[in-house]
Amino acid sequence: MWSGPPVTHAALPPRPRPTSCHQVIPNALHGRSATVYVGGQTALADDEAAVISSKLPVFVGIVVALSFLLLMVVFRSLLIPATAAVMNLLSAGAAFGVITAVFQKGWLDSLVGVSRTGPISPLVPILMFAVLFGLSMDYEVFLVSRIQEEWLKTRDNARAIDLGQAITGRTITALATIMVVVFASFTLSTDRTIKLIGLGMAAAILVDALIVRTVLVPAIMHTLGRRNWYLPSWLDRRLPHLEIEEAPPIPTEKDEPALARVA
């Protein structure tokens, strides 16, 4: 029997377990020269996500650039399309933040009925961004076209913004309310993707209608003043002229009623 001091054995550190193919394959082929190909649904989904994610900035850039050019031609301005682009990106960012918080972080997941958290398919942000940008542009054109109409009549920027917002505010709010209710109903679905799109679109339209178009866009236009309608003369001459609404024809003597001519 050993009567000396107790023998202690240093505990060996646990061996880290490989968590991905980037660790499994190199460990298995250590010291060997071989080429390994990974197949299956998981590898296919990983490659598809990488390709879509790499194209997402290009897609967003093209959509924003085309919308900027269109608004510049319609409103004959540089700052109005720039403001619209930034505000639309803000609404999209709010939508992405909501779905990330709920479907990846698990915030209020039980309220929405999310049973499991996990990564979001990269195809969903592309689809949401395209639909949301189109709806946001509709609200922007509806609001600013009425403001521009008053600006062309009075050349008073503050009056044009106040009157345009007063006339279109209720309509924009009513339309947005309908869209929010429609998209929010998607969250009742059991399909995770449909639930995700519905929640994100409802949150984005709510932010766009109640904060962006009602508060931020008029506030920025008030701050910029007459600079809202600035467009270099050389650029104005080269751009085509587009009218959102056709101007009413000027009445002539032929169009006047017979009683009016007699009087």
TACOR-V474783 format. One record per run of one state. SS is the DSSP state (~ for helix, > for strand, _ for the rest). FROM is the first residue (numbers start at 1). LEN is the number of residues. If there is no record, write none. Layout:
SS_FROM_LEN + SS_FROM_LEN
//
This chain:
__1_20 + ~_21_8 + __29_12 + ~_41_35 + __76_3 + ~_79_25 + __104_5 + ~_109_4 + __113_9 + ~_122_33 + __155_2 + ~_157_32 + __189_3 + ~_192_38 + __230_3 + ~_233_6 + __239_19 + ~_258_5 + __263_1
//
